[in-house]
Amino acid sequence: MSGKDPQIFQAGLPFRPRRASVLTRTARICLLFIAVALSVIFFRGKRLVDGYTICSRDGENVYTVDGVNSRAQCLVVSNSLVVATGDLGFVQTKWPSLPVKYAPEGSIVIPGISESHCHIMHYGYSQFLSKKEKTSQTVSYVREYILSHPDILEDPDKIVEGWGWDHTAWPEGRFPTAADLDADPIIRGRPVMLRSKDGHGTWVSGRVLDSIQPIPDEVEGGSIIRNKDGEAVGVFLDNAQLLMDDPVLTDLDYERRFSVTVQDAHKNGLTSLHDAKSDFQMIDFFKRKAREGLPIRVYAMTNYDDGERYWGNLTAPIMLNSDHRFSARSVKLVGDGSMRTGGAALYEPYYDNPSTNGFMRVSEKTLNRVIPWFLRDGWQVNVHAIGDRANGIVLDSLEAALSGVNVSALRPRLEHAQIMTDVDIKRVGKIGVIASVQPTHVIDDMCLSFPGPERIKGLYAFRSLLDAGFYAALTRVSLDGRSPHGPADGMRYELWTLLILLLWRFPEQRLTPLEALRGMTIEPAHASFTEDVLGSLEPGKHADFVVLSQNIMEIPVTSIMDTKILATVIDGIPVYGQI
């Protein structure tokens, strides 16, 4: 093991000397038998129940991500836990009968990857509209979806839902409209509600548009897309989406969406998901699944909307359950909109749309009122803040609420922390707020023109944020090795969605591969209060790990895209691939 003498690091409780006491002869004999049994099971190490060791044939390729970033040749697993790390000779001496599994040549083992900000149920049906290249193609897909589902085809009142359209990637260069949907005779007259890729916009059919008349001129914290005559065209952004009631989901709906998400998560090496907007119905679903046994670890953030009755003193945070697979101890507030829809709250107008500088979706008054209440009632407070103005406003509220308290016990998070001023970047570290930076936003919002060529320097300033304080999620480069900030012509590129960040255009913001790895493993564990049981491959922690086909920590950046997930393991059991 790098930097350490060969030794075994065993899981167990620390031994502390006790004062001598007078014991009867019978008691001493009982204690002797117990001591002998424990020594056989734990200290001699020759009987590990359901145990095995996974080793590398070509060096220390198990990245433990412990406090000193140790590397080892082998990882010893028993009863869902990491028992030890060390070299093969030492492990075989300690446990001569332990089965040895060898990782393929050139591969590495890393801790299970965490997605620190996702929308589990939304992703579950995001595939419905993903990767559609233009408006007409999306409409055709909706048509085919209706035709292929008899329950929808035969019921013209059944709501057709979808998620994943992206007008910024379409050649038309405009938002879609209700007329686009209604032009198809199969769709016309049906209620259709399609959520945008980032969740900040809803595209509806004419029937839905008619059902919400009269439409207000403005919606605070939102926007209604209109034509040149001032008429609503059928797209509603941010808080304007509240004009429509969300369809009520059944347990079967939740089960289907959850299964899709979990399957894709496992394929991509994810072992923990932080759901960033759970409602109470969804929390109940997770609780039921947790009693049955969740197939992946879930850290849920319960959503709170501006104007909603305060419930933090009526509903207790849900702490980590016995198998460490579910907790819901945080609250999520949405500060502003997204960059791609022009809703992120900026100090100065958008470079490509000088008529707006975005908007806040929650008032400063609400932030200043409810944040201290949630903190008082034991909730971790996580606030969505993308634009520099939104981040500044949220930090003002957090700084006031956290004055004189133990911040490390509360661990408030800035969800996204996407574009920030230099002053606020430094303030994050000073206050002790976790800057939880999301990979998908680097992928989605890398167009140079949105914030402008100068202001973009404060966008995704990972090195500055890390130097100032904490981070909880990182990102990666494009398929051709280009910067997530995009080339000057604003073209977009498909990005790999798994592992490493190396910025090209602004090299001063680069992170090392190890820093990036920590940002996807142990730091999310810290951000979800699970660093004692998850996030690294250390004795006593859960055996959640991933086997990668090549060493992404050392190979050239241009080769990272060829990496495959060979196995995803939770509690020592493969949930994808094999070991």
Solvent accessible surface area in square Angstrom, and as a share of the most:
residue,aa,sasa,rsa
1,M,22,0.10
2,S,50,0.32
3,G,88,0.85
4,K,73,0.31
5,D,111,0.58
6,P,88,0.55
7,Q,75,0.33
8,I,31,0.16
9,F,58,0.24
10,Q,65,0.29
11,A,35,0.27
12,G,70,0.67
13,L,172,0.86
14,P,88,0.55
15,F,181,0.75
16,R,166,0.61
17,P,117,0.74
18,R,214,0.78
19,R,229,0.84
20,A,110,0.86
21,S,80,0.51
22,V,149,0.85
23,L,65,0.33
24,T,93,0.54
25,R,187,0.68
26,T,96,0.56
27,A,33,0.26
28,R,138,0.50
29,I,67,0.34
30,C,69,0.41
31,L,91,0.45
32,L,112,0.56
33,F,144,0.60
34,I,95,0.48
35,A,56,0.43
36,V,78,0.45
37,A,49,0.38
38,L,78,0.39
39,S,36,0.23
40,V,36,0.21
41,I,72,0.37
42,F,102,0.43
43,F,136,0.57
44,R,125,0.46
45,G,0,0.00
46,K,95,0.40
47,R,158,0.58
48,L,39,0.19
49,V,92,0.53
50,D,118,0.61
51,G,12,0.11
52,Y,21,0.08
53,T,0,0.00
54,I,2,0.01
55,C,1,0.01
56,S,5,0.03
57,R,161,0.59
58,D,66,0.34
59,G,37,0.36
60,E,56,0.25
61,N,14,0.07
62,V,1,0.00
63,Y,8,0.03
64,T,3,0.01
65,V,2,0.01
66,D,13,0.07
67,G,70,0.67
68,V,107,0.61
69,N,50,0.26
70,S,3,0.02
71,R,62,0.23
72,A,0,0.00
73,Q,38,0.17
74,C,0,0.00
75,L,0,0.00
76,V,0,0.00
77,V,3,0.01
78,S,8,0.05
79,N,87,0.44
80,S,37,0.24
81,L,59,0.29
82,V,0,0.00
83,V,16,0.09
84,A,0,0.00
85,T,5,0.03
86,G,2,0.02
87,D,42,0.22
88,L,34,0.17
89,G,46,0.44
90,F,57,0.24
91,V,1,0.00
92,Q,79,0.35
93,T,108,0.63
94,K,51,0.22
95,W,4,0.01
96,P,88,0.55
97,S,89,0.57
98,L,18,0.09
99,P,79,0.49
100,V,41,0.23
101,K,68,0.29
102,Y,76,0.29
103,A,6,0.05
104,P,77,0.48
105,E,145,0.65
106,G,33,0.31
107,S,1,0.01
108,I,1,0.00
109,V,3,0.02
110,I,0,0.00
111,P,1,0.01
112,G,7,0.07
113,I,0,0.00
114,S,10,0.06
115,E,19,0.08
116,S,0,0.00
117,H,14,0.06
118,C,23,0.14
119,H,53,0.24
120,I,0,0.00
121,M,3,0.01
122,H,39,0.18
123,Y,81,0.31
124,G,8,0.07
125,Y,37,0.14
126,S,13,0.08
127,Q,83,0.37
128,F,17,0.07
129,L,1,0.00
130,S,30,0.19
131,K,177,0.75
132,K,41,0.17
133,E,122,0.55
134,K,92,0.39
135,T,6,0.04
136,S,64,0.41
137,Q,69,0.31
138,T,0,0.00
139,V,15,0.09
140,S,58,0.38
141,Y,80,0.30
142,V,0,0.00
143,R,74,0.27
144,E,95,0.43
145,Y,63,0.24
146,I,0,0.00
147,L,69,0.34
148,S,75,0.48
149,H,66,0.30
150,P,85,0.54
151,D,84,0.44
152,I,10,0.05
153,L,67,0.33
154,E,138,0.62
155,D,58,0.30
156,P,73,0.46
157,D,87,0.45
158,K,82,0.35
159,I,63,0.32
160,V,1,0.00
161,E,41,0.18
162,G,1,0.01
163,W,17,0.06
164,G,8,0.08
165,W,4,0.01
166,D,20,0.10
167,H,24,0.11
168,T,33,0.19
169,A,63,0.49
170,W,11,0.04
171,P,108,0.68
172,E,67,0.30
173,G,67,0.64
174,R,101,0.37
175,F,40,0.17
176,P,0,0.00
177,T,27,0.16
178,A,6,0.05
179,A,71,0.55
180,D,31,0.16
181,L,0,0.00
182,D,32,0.17
183,A,75,0.58
184,D,18,0.09
185,P,87,0.55
186,I,45,0.23
187,I,0,0.00
188,R,132,0.48
189,G,41,0.40
190,R,22,0.08
191,P,12,0.07
192,V,0,0.00
193,M,20,0.09
194,L,0,0.00
195,R,48,0.17
196,S,6,0.04
197,K,89,0.38
198,D,25,0.13
199,G,14,0.14
200,H,17,0.07
201,G,0,0.00
202,T,2,0.01
203,W,0,0.00
204,V,0,0.00
205,S,0,0.00
206,G,13,0.13
207,R,93,0.34
208,V,12,0.07
209,L,22,0.11
210,D,101,0.52
211,S,84,0.54
212,I,30,0.15
213,Q,99,0.44
214,P,126,0.79
215,I,27,0.14
216,P,53,0.34
217,D,122,0.63
218,E,150,0.67
219,V,30,0.17
220,E,151,0.68
221,G,8,0.08
222,G,13,0.12
223,S,36,0.23
224,I,18,0.09
225,I,35,0.18
226,R,82,0.30
227,N,60,0.31
228,K,201,0.85
229,D,107,0.55
230,G,38,0.36
231,E,103,0.46
232,A,17,0.13
233,V,23,0.13
234,G,0,0.00
235,V,0,0.00
236,F,0,0.00
237,L,5,0.02
238,D,0,0.00
239,N,23,0.12
240,A,0,0.00
241,Q,19,0.08
242,L,121,0.60
243,L,58,0.29
244,M,12,0.06
245,D,128,0.66
246,D,94,0.49
247,P,32,0.20
248,V,132,0.76
249,L,28,0.14
250,T,78,0.45
251,D,75,0.39
252,L,101,0.50
253,D,38,0.20
254,Y,3,0.01
255,E,62,0.28
256,R,148,0.54
257,R,29,0.11
258,F,3,0.01
259,S,56,0.36
260,V,55,0.32
261,T,8,0.05
262,V,10,0.06
263,Q,105,0.47
264,D,34,0.17
265,A,5,0.04
266,H,17,0.07
267,K,91,0.38
268,N,54,0.28
269,G,0,0.00
270,L,26,0.13
271,T,3,0.02
272,S,12,0.08
273,L,3,0.02
274,H,4,0.02
275,D,1,0.01
276,A,0,0.00
277,K,63,0.27
278,S,0,0.00
279,D,68,0.35
280,F,82,0.34
281,Q,74,0.33
282,M,13,0.06
283,I,11,0.06
284,D,63,0.33
285,F,5,0.02
286,F,0,0.00
287,K,76,0.32
288,R,83,0.30
289,K,28,0.12
290,A,17,0.13
291,R,177,0.65
292,E,131,0.59
293,G,42,0.40
294,L,2,0.01
295,P,47,0.30
296,I,0,0.00
297,R,6,0.02
298,V,5,0.03
299,Y,9,0.03
300,A,0,0.00
301,M,0,0.00
302,T,3,0.02
303,N,19,0.10
304,Y,3,0.01
305,D,56,0.29
306,D,62,0.32
307,G,70,0.67
308,E,59,0.26
309,R,190,0.69
310,Y,24,0.09
311,W,19,0.07
312,G,2,0.02
313,N,91,0.47
314,L,115,0.57
315,T,48,0.28
316,A,77,0.60
317,P,25,0.16
318,I,50,0.25
319,M,102,0.46
320,L,59,0.29
321,N,41,0.21
322,S,113,0.73
323,D,51,0.26
324,H,48,0.21
325,R,39,0.14
326,F,4,0.02
327,S,3,0.02
328,A,1,0.01
329,R,50,0.18
330,S,0,0.00
331,V,0,0.00
332,K,4,0.02
333,L,1,0.01
334,V,17,0.10
335,G,0,0.00
336,D,0,0.00
337,G,0,0.00
338,S,0,0.00
339,M,2,0.01
340,R,15,0.05
341,T,21,0.12
342,G,18,0.17
343,G,1,0.01
344,A,0,0.00
345,A,0,0.00
346,L,0,0.00
347,Y,101,0.38
348,E,107,0.48
349,P,61,0.39
350,Y,6,0.02
351,Y,132,0.50
352,D,73,0.38
353,N,66,0.34
354,P,101,0.64
355,S,102,0.66
356,T,41,0.24
357,N,50,0.25
358,G,11,0.10
359,F,41,0.17
360,M,29,0.13
361,R,29,0.10
362,V,5,0.03
363,S,40,0.26
364,E,96,0.43
365,K,161,0.68
366,T,7,0.04
367,L,0,0.00
368,N,85,0.44
369,R,89,0.32
370,V,0,0.00
371,I,0,0.00
372,P,50,0.32
373,W,88,0.31
374,F,0,0.00
375,L,15,0.08
376,R,152,0.56
377,D,38,0.20
378,G,34,0.33
379,W,4,0.01
380,Q,3,0.01
381,V,0,0.00
382,N,0,0.00
383,V,0,0.00
384,H,6,0.03
385,A,0,0.00
386,I,0,0.00
387,G,0,0.00
388,D,7,0.04
389,R,54,0.20
390,A,0,0.00
391,N,0,0.00
392,G,2,0.02
393,I,22,0.11
394,V,0,0.00
395,L,0,0.00
396,D,80,0.41
397,S,5,0.03
398,L,0,0.00
399,E,65,0.29
400,A,77,0.60
401,A,21,0.16
402,L,7,0.03
403,S,86,0.56
404,G,88,0.85
405,V,69,0.40
406,N,96,0.49
407,V,28,0.16
408,S,74,0.48
409,A,55,0.42
410,L,35,0.17
411,R,37,0.13
412,P,0,0.00
413,R,0,0.00
414,L,0,0.00
415,E,0,0.00
416,H,6,0.02
417,A,2,0.01
418,Q,2,0.01
419,I,1,0.01
420,M,8,0.04
421,T,47,0.27
422,D,101,0.52
423,V,110,0.63
424,D,8,0.04
425,I,9,0.05
426,K,138,0.58
427,R,42,0.15
428,V,0,0.00
429,G,24,0.23
430,K,167,0.71
431,I,19,0.10
432,G,18,0.17
433,V,0,0.00
434,I,2,0.01
435,A,0,0.00
436,S,0,0.00
437,V,2,0.01
438,Q,2,0.01
439,P,1,0.00
440,T,64,0.37
441,H,22,0.10
442,V,0,0.00
443,I,28,0.14
444,D,16,0.08
445,D,1,0.01
446,M,2,0.01
447,C,13,0.08
448,L,32,0.16
449,S,38,0.24
450,F,24,0.10
451,P,3,0.02
452,G,3,0.03
453,P,64,0.40
454,E,122,0.55
455,R,49,0.18
456,I,1,0.00
457,K,105,0.45
458,G,16,0.15
459,L,2,0.01
460,Y,1,0.00
461,A,4,0.03
462,F,4,0.02
463,R,54,0.20
464,S,35,0.23
465,L,3,0.02
466,L,37,0.18
467,D,100,0.52
468,A,29,0.23
469,G,26,0.25
470,F,85,0.35
471,Y,11,0.04
472,A,0,0.00
473,A,0,0.00
474,L,1,0.01
475,T,0,0.00
476,R,8,0.03
477,V,6,0.03
478,S,1,0.01
479,L,100,0.50
480,D,71,0.37
481,G,24,0.23
482,R,100,0.36
483,S,2,0.01
484,P,0,0.00
485,H,1,0.00
486,G,1,0.01
487,P,17,0.11
488,A,77,0.60
489,D,97,0.50
490,G,15,0.14
491,M,106,0.47
492,R,78,0.29
493,Y,55,0.21
494,E,125,0.56
495,L,14,0.07
496,W,36,0.13
497,T,72,0.42
498,L,9,0.05
499,L,3,0.01
500,I,3,0.02
501,L,0,0.00
502,L,39,0.19
503,L,1,0.00
504,W,143,0.50
505,R,80,0.29
506,F,27,0.11
507,P,71,0.45
508,E,107,0.48
509,Q,18,0.08
510,R,110,0.40
511,L,4,0.02
512,T,66,0.38
513,P,40,0.25
514,L,61,0.30
515,E,40,0.18
516,A,0,0.00
517,L,2,0.01
518,R,49,0.18
519,G,0,0.00
520,M,3,0.01
521,T,1,0.01
522,I,21,0.11
523,E,34,0.15
524,P,0,0.00
525,A,4,0.03
526,H,40,0.18
527,A,0,0.00
528,S,4,0.03
529,F,38,0.16
530,T,9,0.05
531,E,45,0.20
532,D,118,0.61
533,V,28,0.16
534,L,16,0.08
535,G,14,0.13
536,S,2,0.01
537,L,2,0.01
538,E,54,0.24
539,P,41,0.26
540,G,29,0.28
541,K,17,0.07
542,H,18,0.08
543,A,0,0.00
544,D,11,0.06
545,F,0,0.00
546,V,0,0.00
547,V,2,0.01
548,L,0,0.00
549,S,33,0.21
550,Q,39,0.17
551,N,18,0.09
552,I,3,0.01
553,M,21,0.09
554,E,109,0.49
555,I,41,0.21
556,P,88,0.56
557,V,44,0.26
558,T,105,0.61
559,S,34,0.22
560,I,4,0.02
561,M,34,0.15
562,D,96,0.49
563,T,8,0.05
564,K,127,0.54
565,I,22,0.11
566,L,58,0.29
567,A,0,0.00
568,T,0,0.00
569,V,0,0.00
570,I,2,0.01
571,D,20,0.10
572,G,8,0.08
573,I,116,0.59
574,P,51,0.32
575,V,57,0.33
576,Y,79,0.30
577,G,45,0.43
578,Q,152,0.68
579,I,52,0.26
